[in-house]
Amino acid sequence: MWHSRLGWVQKYVKAFELGFQTALEYRVNFLISLISAAYPIFIQTFLWTAIYQNSSGGVVYGFTYRQMIAYTFMAGLVARLVRTGFEYEIMDDVKSGKFSKFLVQPLGYFPYRLASYFGQKVPNQAMILGILVLVLVGLNRFWGVTVEFPRILAFLLTLVLATALNFLIFYCFSAMSFWIVEVGFLYEGIRIVTVLLSGGIFPLEVFGERFVAVMNLLPFKYTVNYPINVLNGNIPADGVLQGLLMQCAWIAACLLISGVLWREGGRRYVAVGG
């Protein structure tokens, strides 16, 4: 019994290692994508600078200029931290018939994808977190923005849960591969919408109180907007705990939803090629 459990763990540790090695092999691609992600941040910085310069008051949508610029930089980095990409691999597995081997081998597809995803995330997240630290140091040095250590710890916890939640959200969406052959064109549209709804482009407060009230009940906010507000201190202590509970609740809900979608999709699966 012990050896069988150990062997089960070793399989997914290996998947984690493969994901880690893949991230290291394609680190140049990651650097290029990171550089390209900087352009929207700078564009938004110029946009908000123009808006605040032409504003009669110093507060827009409940944010001061410094708070808005700080949010813009952190949103760009956090959105990149939780970003997925495995859905295209799933589409290829289903389309080419590679998914069949997971039906006959003692290897669960979901834990394999999860382990590989986190393996790929470790080196990338270490790099982005390093950049985030530099941003926070710069904000502290030039604008006097301070972040207490407890908030940093809470942010790291919410970030881990946000990464897991975003994985599950796109794992649910990836089940469309069983119903739509060429689903790749939909993924980018879904990504743009989810980034917008998560607060990865603009603060959710920009869209009004009713929109924020709806987003409080949906999972997207808890992948980007919520971790940032934990870090910048816009959420009180009881609100942090409530957000953590919402993250855990949506993780559990997405696990159930993905199980239903993949079970129904598996019944439609026809192995072609591979």
VENURJO-V821570 format. One line per field, one symbol per residue. ss: DSSP state (h for helix, s for strand, l for the rest). phi: phi as a letter, one per 20 degrees, with the letter a starting at -180 (. if undefined). burial: I if it has 24 or more other ideal C-beta (glycine too) atoms within 12 Angstrom, else O. A space follows every 10 residues. Layout:
BEGIN
ss->???
phi->???
burial->???
END
This chain:
BEGIN
ss->lhhhhhhhhh hhhhhhhhhh hhhhhlhhhh hhhhhhhhhh hhhhhhhhhh hhhlllllss llsshhhhhh hhhhhhhhhh hllllhhhhh hhhhhhlllh hhhhllllhh hhhhhhhhhh hhhhhhhhhh hhhhhhhhhh hhhlllllhh hhhhhhhhhh hhhhhhhhhh hhhhhhhhll lllhhhhhhh hhhhhhhhll lllhhhhlhh hhhhhllllh hhhlhhhhhh hhllllhhhh hhhhhhhhhh hhhhhhhhhh hhhhhhhhll llll
phi->.fffffffff feffffffff fffffdffgf fffffffffg ffffffffff fffdefdecc lndfgfffff fgffffffff fefdrfffff gffffenfff ffedefbfff ffffffffff fgffffffff ffffffffff fedmfdcfgg ffffffffff ffffffgfgf ffffffgfdc fdegffffff fffffffenf dcgfffeoff ffffffedff gedcgfgfff fenfdfgfff ffffffgfff ffffffffff fffffffefc fcmm
burial->OOOOOOOOOO OIOOIIOOII OIIOOOOOOI OOOIOOIOOI IOOIIOOIOO IIOOOOOOOI IOIOIIIIII IIIIIIIIII IIIIIIIIII IOIIIOOIIO OIOOOOOOII IIIIIIIIII IIIIIOOIIO IIOOIIOOIO OOOOIOIOOO IOOIIIIIII IIIIIIIIII IIIIIIIIOO OOIIOOIOOI IOOIIIIIII IIIIIIOOOO OIOOIIOIII IIIIIIIIII IIOIIOOOOI OOIIOIIIOI IOOIIOOIOO IIOOIIOOIO OOOO
END
